[in-house]
């Protein structure tokens, strides 16, 4: 009788370990996803700030070459923002 109880206990213990592993894997996946979303949000914010700075510089410059350079940068940033959105 004792052997049957012990084997059921071992089996239940193994099942508990498997469930804990699955729970930890789900938690880790959610945590990774949260970090990725936060990183993406920081990238978007940085690009938006850079875009605002470039637009400010565009409003203050009269040099055609610099305006052209800023417009090119602005297009690149808009492209990156479109990819992230």
MOZIPE-V510931 format. One record per helix or strand of 2 or more residues. SS is the DSSP state (helix for helix, strand for strand). FROM is the first residue (numbers start at 1). TO is the last residue. If there is no record, write none. Layout:
ss = (SS/SS)
from = (FROM/FROM)
to = (TO/TO)
This chain:
ss = (helix/helix)
from = (2/64)
to = (60/84)
